[in-house]
Amino acid sequence: MWTKEILGTDVLHLTQCFILYSMLGWLVESVYMSLCNRKLTNRGFASSPICPIYGFGGVLGYLILHPLSRNLFMLYIVGALIATVFEFLVAKLMYKVLGAVWWDYSDKPLNYKGVICAESTVAWGFYAVIIVNFLHKALMRTVDSIPTQIGIVACRIIMVCYGVDFAYHLLRALDINLKEYQEKVRESYHAFRAKWQ
């Protein structure tokens, strides 16, 4: 599984880059919002220092946009448009699943329903250029320096820990009573077991 290639990059490298982009995105956004709010602000959904939207955005953005790396103008325009569409789709999904979107651009000029705005679109274009022509190469050098087996173990541990953290916070956000759910699972298990004894 780890050696299977997707658009010329193996799954291990893509997973490691996803984790690093997720952590870098969390760090940049948390620092920025902490400065804006004048207090420490965790911009992640869960407790972990990870924002998967940046992981998906960084990896998918690179895979889609790297053929444009020599044409900075097209890279900027296409990167800005794709990232804006991605941000809009994530906002729609968040609203549908969780009933809320965790950012609001209503006070920004040229915004659409507070979920996308011109200021962010301009920034996404610069991020696309930075990711494709600079950051991704640095991340790949970092990932290449990690021995394969250590990288695999680290990816598994981080993904499992984040998965549990995410699931817990998702259940809380959906207002699902964990103890009640555990009791229902336990009752179903005992009923199933009783039928087969």
Backbone as CSV, one residue per row, in Angstrom:
resi,resn,N_x,N_y,N_z,CA_x,CA_y,CA_z,C_x,C_y,C_z
1,MET,0.814,-1.193,0.000,0.000,0.000,0.000,0.863,1.265,0.000
2,TRP,1.876,1.306,0.831,2.681,2.518,0.999,3.506,2.852,-0.240
3,THR,3.799,1.841,-1.067,4.642,2.081,-2.247,3.816,2.351,-3.507
4,LYS,2.498,2.175,-3.441,1.649,2.436,-4.607,1.756,3.906,-4.988
5,GLU,1.879,4.170,-6.292,2.059,5.551,-6.740,0.753,6.173,-7.221
6,ILE,0.586,7.442,-6.899,-0.532,8.253,-7.377,0.065,9.485,-8.032
7,LEU,-0.125,9.605,-9.314,0.430,10.720,-10.101,1.929,10.910,-9.853
8,GLY,2.648,9.794,-9.792,4.097,9.847,-9.690,4.676,9.940,-8.287
9,THR,3.839,9.936,-7.262,4.320,10.010,-5.880,3.717,8.867,-5.082
10,ASP,4.557,8.179,-4.274,4.034,7.034,-3.529,3.164,7.477,-2.353
11,VAL,2.312,6.555,-1.903,1.333,6.836,-0.852,2.009,7.286,0.447
12,LEU,3.162,6.698,0.764,3.857,7.097,1.992,4.230,8.575,1.948
13,HIS,4.834,9.017,0.848,5.210,10.423,0.733,3.977,11.330,0.755
14,LEU,2.915,10.911,0.078,1.693,11.722,0.061,1.095,11.831,1.467
15,THR,1.102,10.714,2.205,0.558,10.723,3.566,1.402,11.604,4.477
16,GLN,2.717,11.479,4.377,3.591,12.314,5.204,3.419,13.790,4.858
17,CYS,3.303,14.105,3.565,3.085,15.499,3.170,1.733,15.997,3.649
18,PHE,0.706,15.141,3.575,-0.619,15.499,4.085,-0.527,15.893,5.564
19,ILE,0.172,15.083,6.347,0.315,15.364,7.782,1.065,16.682,7.992
20,LEU,2.154,16.872,7.263,2.945,18.097,7.436,2.177,19.340,6.995
21,TYR,1.478,19.259,5.844,0.654,20.396,5.411,-0.445,20.683,6.437
22,SER,-1.057,19.635,6.979,-2.123,19.807,7.981,-1.592,20.507,9.224
23,MET,-0.393,20.119,9.653,0.203,20.733,10.848,0.664,22.160,10.567
24,LEU,1.270,22.383,9.413,1.705,23.743,9.062,0.508,24.676,8.931
25,GLY,-0.556,24.194,8.297,-1.769,25.002,8.156,-2.355,25.356,9.509
26,TRP,-2.399,24.348,10.398,-2.902,24.600,11.754,-2.039,25.657,12.444
27,LEU,-0.718,25.519,12.341,0.202,26.444,13.005,0.026,27.868,12.484
28,VAL,0.044,28.030,11.165,-0.073,29.368,10.577,-1.408,30.001,10.944
29,GLU,-2.490,29.247,10.800,-3.807,29.804,11.092,-3.988,30.080,12.579
30,SER,-3.492,29.191,13.429,-3.618,29.411,14.876,-2.818,30.624,15.331
31,VAL,-1.612,30.798,14.795,-0.801,31.974,15.141,-1.501,33.246,14.655
32,TYR,-1.958,33.214,13.401,-2.638,34.390,12.834,-3.869,34.764,13.650
33,MET,-4.720,33.780,13.959,-5.948,34.060,14.710,-5.646,34.428,16.164
34,SER,-4.590,33.867,16.731,-4.196,34.248,18.094,-3.790,35.715,18.138
35,LEU,-3.067,36.172,17.102,-2.687,37.586,17.029,-3.917,38.467,16.830
36,CYS,-4.830,38.043,15.955,-6.053,38.824,15.712,-6.924,38.893,16.961
37,ASN,-7.058,37.779,17.668,-7.922,37.709,18.852,-7.222,38.170,20.131
38,ARG,-5.903,38.351,20.047,-5.091,38.729,21.205,-5.183,37.719,22.337
39,LYS,-5.399,36.453,21.967,-5.380,35.345,22.923,-5.114,34.070,22.130
40,LEU,-4.601,33.030,22.809,-4.319,31.771,22.126,-5.598,31.197,21.539
41,THR,-5.536,30.840,20.256,-6.705,30.336,19.552,-6.328,29.074,18.793
42,ASN,-7.014,27.985,19.084,-6.808,26.725,18.355,-7.735,26.737,17.158
43,ARG,-7.179,26.737,15.953,-8.005,26.785,14.755,-8.322,25.403,14.201
44,GLY,-7.954,24.362,14.933,-8.299,23.017,14.487,-9.676,22.622,14.969
45,PHE,-10.257,21.648,14.294,-11.570,21.128,14.685,-11.442,20.324,15.968
46,ALA,-10.366,19.546,16.059,-10.155,18.672,17.210,-9.080,19.282,18.107
47,SER,-8.594,18.493,19.058,-7.544,18.973,19.966,-6.154,18.887,19.346
48,SER,-5.984,17.991,18.384,-4.682,17.781,17.743,-4.273,19.006,16.929
49,PRO,-2.970,19.232,16.792,-2.495,20.372,15.999,-2.532,20.057,14.506
50,ILE,-3.738,19.771,14.013,-3.904,19.353,12.622,-5.162,20.003,12.054
51,CYS,-5.046,20.587,10.859,-6.200,21.069,10.084,-6.181,20.320,8.757
52,PRO,-6.971,19.261,8.624,-6.915,18.445,7.411,-7.240,19.189,6.124
53,ILE,-7.990,20.289,6.213,-8.298,21.039,5.001,-7.010,21.510,4.330
54,TYR,-5.998,21.854,5.154,-4.717,22.274,4.597,-3.925,21.079,4.060
55,GLY,-4.080,19.931,4.702,-3.428,18.719,4.207,-3.952,18.336,2.846
56,PHE,-5.291,18.282,2.724,-5.894,17.961,1.434,-5.559,19.036,0.412
57,GLY,-5.690,20.292,0.815,-5.413,21.403,-0.099,-3.977,21.396,-0.599
58,GLY,-3.023,21.179,0.316,-1.615,21.169,-0.072,-1.271,20.023,-1.005
59,VAL,-1.696,18.815,-0.642,-1.362,17.632,-1.459,-2.093,17.664,-2.798
60,LEU,-3.424,17.868,-2.750,-4.183,17.899,-4.003,-3.763,19.077,-4.873
61,GLY,-3.537,20.226,-4.229,-3.078,21.396,-4.973,-1.780,21.119,-5.706
62,TYR,-0.839,20.503,-5.006,0.437,20.190,-5.664,0.237,19.211,-6.814
63,LEU,-0.495,18.135,-6.565,-0.687,17.117,-7.601,-1.359,17.696,-8.848
64,ILE,-2.338,18.568,-8.639,-3.062,19.148,-9.770,-2.263,20.253,-10.451
65,LEU,-1.587,21.075,-9.654,-0.976,22.291,-10.183,0.481,22.178,-10.609
66,HIS,1.203,21.122,-10.177,2.640,21.111,-10.484,2.964,21.139,-11.981
67,PRO,2.073,20.681,-12.886,2.401,20.860,-14.310,2.476,22.332,-14.733
68,LEU,1.902,23.228,-13.940,1.926,24.660,-14.266,3.087,25.391,-13.601
69,SER,4.005,24.662,-12.975,5.040,25.296,-12.158,5.911,26.298,-12.917
70,ARG,6.059,26.141,-14.223,6.906,27.069,-14.994,6.152,28.297,-15.480
71,ASN,4.819,28.269,-15.418,4.012,29.408,-15.846,3.364,30.015,-14.598
72,LEU,4.062,30.954,-13.967,3.618,31.513,-12.691,2.248,32.175,-12.767
73,PHE,1.965,32.839,-13.887,0.672,33.516,-14.018,-0.466,32.500,-14.002
74,MET,-0.357,31.446,-14.819,-1.401,30.420,-14.863,-1.482,29.661,-13.536
75,LEU,-0.323,29.383,-12.944,-0.285,28.707,-11.647,-1.047,29.534,-10.617
76,TYR,-0.806,30.844,-10.609,-1.486,31.724,-9.664,-2.998,31.723,-9.893
77,ILE,-3.422,31.935,-11.130,-4.857,32.039,-11.453,-5.584,30.724,-11.174
78,VAL,-5.051,29.627,-11.701,-5.704,28.325,-11.520,-5.680,27.921,-10.044
79,GLY,-4.563,28.178,-9.356,-4.468,27.870,-7.929,-5.486,28.648,-7.115
80,ALA,-5.642,29.939,-7.415,-6.606,30.778,-6.697,-8.028,30.269,-6.917
81,LEU,-8.356,29.933,-8.154,-9.714,29.470,-8.467,-10.013,28.105,-7.834
82,ILE,-9.088,27.165,-7.980,-9.308,25.824,-7.427,-9.437,25.881,-5.906
83,ALA,-8.568,26.651,-5.244,-8.613,26.740,-3.782,-9.900,27.410,-3.312
84,THR,-10.369,28.398,-4.050,-11.620,29.072,-3.680,-12.801,28.122,-3.818
85,VAL,-12.831,27.359,-4.898,-13.898,26.365,-5.081,-13.820,25.312,-3.973
86,PHE,-12.613,24.868,-3.648,-12.414,23.884,-2.583,-12.918,24.426,-1.243
87,GLU,-12.564,25.677,-0.931,-13.014,26.298,0.319,-14.541,26.388,0.357
88,PHE,-15.153,26.737,-0.773,-16.605,26.833,-0.845,-17.262,25.466,-0.613
89,LEU,-16.727,24.413,-1.260,-17.291,23.077,-1.117,-17.141,22.548,0.311
90,VAL,-15.991,22.819,0.939,-15.790,22.406,2.331,-16.787,23.128,3.237
91,ALA,-17.019,24.408,2.988,-17.986,25.170,3.791,-19.386,24.580,3.646
92,LYS,-19.772,24.244,2.417,-21.095,23.640,2.192,-21.219,22.309,2.925
93,LEU,-20.168,21.490,2.853,-20.172,20.190,3.527,-20.250,20.372,5.040
94,MET,-19.438,21.292,5.580,-19.458,21.548,7.020,-20.842,21.989,7.476
95,TYR,-21.468,22.866,6.701,-22.782,23.354,7.094,-23.814,22.226,7.056
96,LYS,-23.709,21.386,6.030,-24.664,20.288,5.905,-24.493,19.267,7.033
97,VAL,-23.240,18.939,7.378,-22.974,17.913,8.392,-23.071,18.469,9.810
98,LEU,-22.482,19.637,10.032,-22.361,20.159,11.394,-23.279,21.336,11.698
99,GLY,-23.913,21.871,10.671,-24.818,22.997,10.891,-24.124,24.327,11.085
100,ALA,-22.806,24.366,10.850,-22.048,25.616,11.021,-20.786,25.570,10.173
101,VAL,-20.280,26.747,9.853,-19.003,26.888,9.161,-18.082,27.629,10.114
102,TRP,-16.839,27.179,10.233,-15.947,27.735,11.245,-15.084,28.891,10.766
103,TRP,-15.547,29.588,9.747,-14.939,30.859,9.378,-16.052,31.738,8.838
104,ASP,-15.826,33.027,8.888,-16.855,33.966,8.453,-16.180,35.171,7.817
105,TYR,-16.393,35.329,6.514,-15.821,36.453,5.774,-16.855,37.551,5.541
106,SER,-17.940,37.554,6.309,-19.023,38.514,6.086,-18.551,39.961,6.155
107,ASP,-17.526,40.222,6.959,-17.029,41.592,7.095,-16.011,41.961,6.021
108,LYS,-15.662,41.007,5.149,-14.679,41.258,4.097,-15.388,41.745,2.836
109,PRO,-14.746,42.650,2.076,-15.364,43.078,0.816,-15.380,41.927,-0.196
110,LEU,-16.360,41.968,-1.077,-16.500,40.984,-2.151,-16.532,39.552,-1.624
111,ASN,-17.387,39.330,-0.619,-17.546,37.972,-0.091,-18.835,37.369,-0.631
112,TYR,-18.904,36.048,-0.610,-20.119,35.348,-1.000,-20.592,34.508,0.182
113,LYS,-21.705,34.921,0.767,-22.319,34.243,1.901,-21.348,34.030,3.071
114,GLY,-20.303,34.832,3.134,-19.362,34.753,4.240,-18.418,33.561,4.198
115,VAL,-18.499,32.716,3.154,-17.655,31.516,3.118,-16.484,31.624,2.150
116,ILE,-16.572,32.528,1.175,-15.426,32.827,0.316,-15.378,34.340,0.128
117,CYS,-14.190,34.856,-0.172,-14.061,36.292,-0.411,-12.863,36.551,-1.310
118,ALA,-12.839,37.744,-1.896,-11.767,38.102,-2.824,-10.398,38.094,-2.142
119,GLU,-10.346,38.573,-0.903,-9.072,38.611,-0.176,-8.461,37.215,-0.053
120,SER,-9.286,36.238,0.302,-8.784,34.868,0.418,-8.397,34.303,-0.943
121,THR,-9.182,34.602,-1.964,-8.870,34.111,-3.307,-7.504,34.619,-3.747
122,VAL,-7.234,35.886,-3.500,-5.914,36.454,-3.838,-4.815,35.716,-3.070
123,ALA,-5.054,35.489,-1.774,-4.062,34.775,-0.950,-3.863,33.343,-1.434
124,TRP,-4.956,32.644,-1.813,-4.826,31.258,-2.291,-3.921,31.180,-3.511
125,GLY,-3.975,32.180,-4.394,-3.098,32.173,-5.564,-1.629,32.227,-5.165
126,PHE,-1.306,33.098,-4.199,0.077,33.166,-3.714,0.486,31.865,-3.028
127,TYR,-0.439,31.291,-2.240,-0.139,30.006,-1.590,0.151,28.926,-2.621
128,ALA,-0.599,28.923,-3.723,-0.381,27.920,-4.772,1.030,28.035,-5.335
129,VAL,1.458,29.254,-5.613,2.812,29.473,-6.148,3.859,29.025,-5.131
130,ILE,3.670,29.399,-3.876,4.623,29.039,-2.820,4.681,27.520,-2.634
131,ILE,3.512,26.867,-2.577,3.478,25.420,-2.367,4.149,24.689,-3.523
132,VAL,3.752,24.985,-4.749,4.245,24.238,-5.907,5.730,24.489,-6.157
133,ASN,6.167,25.731,-6.043,7.551,26.045,-6.419,8.557,26.040,-5.269
134,PHE,8.100,26.048,-4.016,9.043,26.104,-2.903,8.739,25.102,-1.786
135,LEU,7.572,25.234,-1.169,7.268,24.472,0.036,7.246,22.966,-0.195
136,HIS,6.632,22.515,-1.290,6.523,21.073,-1.512,7.909,20.435,-1.656
137,LYS,8.823,21.128,-2.303,10.186,20.593,-2.449,10.849,20.455,-1.076
138,ALA,10.648,21.438,-0.218,11.227,21.378,1.137,10.602,20.238,1.930
139,LEU,9.280,20.061,1.807,8.620,18.960,2.516,9.113,17.611,2.003
140,MET,9.295,17.489,0.701,9.775,16.225,0.129,11.198,15.916,0.618
141,ARG,12.038,16.938,0.748,13.385,16.712,1.288,13.298,16.219,2.730
142,THR,12.392,16.805,3.502,12.194,16.378,4.890,11.710,14.946,4.941
143,VAL,10.709,14.633,4.134,10.135,13.288,4.098,11.179,12.272,3.635
144,ASP,11.981,12.631,2.651,13.029,11.730,2.149,14.088,11.423,3.203
145,SER,14.254,12.320,4.161,15.272,12.111,5.198,14.803,11.148,6.294
146,ILE,13.514,10.798,6.292,12.965,9.898,7.308,13.058,8.459,6.797
147,PRO,13.683,7.551,7.546,13.735,6.144,7.113,12.316,5.599,6.893
148,THR,12.160,4.785,5.859,10.838,4.305,5.436,10.038,3.685,6.567
149,GLN,10.618,2.746,7.321,9.863,2.065,8.378,9.436,3.027,9.483
150,ILE,10.299,3.965,9.825,9.935,4.967,10.837,8.799,5.840,10.310
151,GLY,8.869,6.205,9.031,7.815,7.006,8.413,6.470,6.297,8.431
152,ILE,6.474,5.000,8.120,5.231,4.220,8.115,4.625,4.154,9.513
153,VAL,5.459,3.826,10.499,4.976,3.732,11.884,4.451,5.092,12.349
154,ALA,5.199,6.159,12.065,4.775,7.506,12.482,3.444,7.882,11.828
155,CYS,3.290,7.581,10.547,2.032,7.886,9.850,0.871,7.140,10.483
156,ARG,1.068,5.863,10.756,-0.011,5.072,11.369,-0.410,5.636,12.730
157,ILE,0.583,5.933,13.557,0.297,6.451,14.899,-0.422,7.793,14.816
158,ILE,0.095,8.700,14.005,-0.507,10.039,13.895,-1.920,9.954,13.341
159,MET,-2.120,9.140,12.304,-3.451,9.040,11.690,-4.464,8.390,12.638
160,VAL,-4.047,7.367,13.385,-4.959,6.735,14.343,-5.293,7.722,15.464
161,CYS,-4.287,8.388,16.009,-4.534,9.363,17.091,-5.451,10.477,16.606
162,TYR,-5.187,10.992,15.406,-6.043,12.056,14.892,-7.445,11.530,14.597
163,GLY,-7.552,10.310,14.069,-8.859,9.722,13.785,-9.721,9.621,15.033
164,VAL,-9.128,9.162,16.139,-9.861,9.054,17.409,-10.252,10.448,17.899
165,ASP,-9.305,11.381,17.855,-9.553,12.755,18.285,-10.671,13.376,17.449
166,PHE,-10.597,13.197,16.133,-11.600,13.757,15.224,-12.972,13.142,15.489
167,ALA,-13.021,11.817,15.621,-14.296,11.130,15.863,-14.939,11.624,17.158
168,TYR,-14.142,11.757,18.206,-14.650,12.236,19.489,-15.266,13.631,19.340
169,HIS,-14.531,14.543,18.694,-15.027,15.912,18.547,-16.206,15.988,17.577
170,LEU,-16.225,15.122,16.572,-17.356,15.084,15.654,-18.621,14.645,16.387
171,LEU,-18.503,13.610,17.201,-19.658,13.152,17.978,-20.148,14.246,18.925
172,ARG,-19.222,14.954,19.535,-19.604,16.068,20.422,-20.278,17.185,19.641
173,ALA,-19.720,17.491,18.439,-20.302,18.560,17.619,-21.697,18.192,17.135
174,LEU,-21.914,16.911,16.879,-23.228,16.440,16.446,-24.154,16.197,17.633
175,ASP,-23.644,16.469,18.842,-24.394,16.325,20.083,-24.877,14.887,20.299
176,ILE,-23.986,13.957,20.026,-24.288,12.550,20.242,-23.758,12.158,21.614
177,ASN,-24.601,11.603,22.431,-24.225,11.191,23.771,-23.401,9.908,23.680
178,LEU,-22.124,10.003,23.975,-21.226,8.853,23.830,-21.602,7.711,24.765
179,LYS,-21.980,8.018,25.992,-22.332,6.948,26.941,-23.601,6.228,26.483
180,GLU,-24.559,6.998,25.993,-25.792,6.393,25.496,-25.489,5.511,24.274
181,TYR,-24.603,5.991,23.397,-24.223,5.226,22.213,-23.496,3.942,22.616
182,GLN,-22.577,4.044,23.571,-21.858,2.857,24.052,-22.837,1.837,24.624
183,GLU,-23.831,2.309,25.354,-24.822,1.409,25.953,-25.626,0.698,24.863
184,LYS,-25.990,1.425,23.811,-26.727,0.808,22.708,-25.888,-0.255,22.007
185,VAL,-24.605,0.039,21.807,-23.704,-0.935,21.187,-23.579,-2.169,22.080
186,ARG,-23.435,-1.955,23.371,-23.317,-3.059,24.323,-24.590,-3.922,24.310
187,GLU,-25.751,-3.284,24.308,-27.022,-4.028,24.268,-27.153,-4.825,22.976
188,SER,-26.780,-4.228,21.861,-26.840,-4.930,20.569,-25.906,-6.129,20.560
189,TYR,-24.734,-5.955,21.120,-23.766,-7.050,21.194,-24.317,-8.207,22.031
190,HIS,-24.870,-7.892,23.211,-25.407,-8.940,24.086,-26.608,-9.640,23.441
191,ALA,-27.459,-8.873,22.748,-28.609,-9.477,22.063,-28.133,-10.412,20.952
192,PHE,-27.124,-9.981,20.193,-26.570,-10.806,19.119,-25.952,-12.081,19.696
193,ARG,-25.193,-11.914,20.762,-24.524,-13.045,21.394,-25.527,-14.057,21.956
194,ALA,-26.624,-13.531,22.543,-27.653,-14.413,23.127,-28.310,-15.281,22.057
195,LYS,-28.468,-14.735,20.842,-29.084,-15.500,19.760,-28.236,-16.687,19.338
196,TRP,-26.943,-16.596,19.510,-26.038,-17.630,19.009,-25.537,-18.564,20.089
197,GLN,-26.025,-18.424,21.290,-25.581,-19.327,22.362,-26.528,-20.484,22.505
